[in-house]
Amino acid sequence: MAKGAPLQEPLAVQPVSEPILCGPYEEPDRHWVYDSGTGMASLAVGRRPASYWFRYQKASTVSAYQRSLYAEEEREELPLVNALRSDVKRWRDSGYEGATEITKQLLRHWWRDDRKRRLFFCQLEAVESVIFLVEIRLSKRYVRFTPQCTDEQLGRLWDAAGDPALPKLLRRLGVKMATGSGKTVVMSMLIAWAFCNRGQVPSDERFPWAVLAVCPNLTIRERLQVLRPDNPGNYYEQFDLVPSKLRPLLHTGKVLVENWHAFLPESEHSEGGQSYTVV
């Protein structure tokens, strides 16, 4: 680039006539693809693969200062997520082969299209994904298809404990959802699934009988009281998440909503029953 030459303006993404292509209640079947050279969008059939975007500094012959003014976005696919999406879809189409009868009842109840408050596809898929992992893949249950999500990929769900005194492996399952997509409802659905299954078969340790919800502040703690089945404004009733005949099973479990500060180590200094970090 010649000295004093004007800096190249970032490419402007061209607007489309119909930004939203798909409804919230069915799996997406179309998406826009933007050309990085022109900024123009073209319609693509099928669901957009799961991925994330990051920015990197463009390699060129310009100075380090000039390079810092340039940034390009790169897309990186998430192969584990895409493989799991495919497996969950095939499992759904199989009628949830291998799942417990309680689980099948709940899933059929959640998928009903005559519900007063229909659930979003993203909520249903999030719950299905956790259930599929717990009841099928991690339980090594047989299904009549070869999962795309391999055993090697599943191995990444296990973390070695930092403290040798703790159990050797900790399993983490998580769902990533956009703000406003109904994460608290998904939490309620998973709690209902766990408690109803454990209540039906108390010896089945795949399902917990207690849930700890950890939140960042007192405001969120108050909002999350809807996760407690005994709360008057609980989501299980508001969103009709549990069929009436399964309600007694829901109440066999306990939910504790706590602020994360409660888990901080207590100071050895205390006064009047209060513990202080700084004295």
Disulfide bonds with the S-S distance in Angstrom:
none
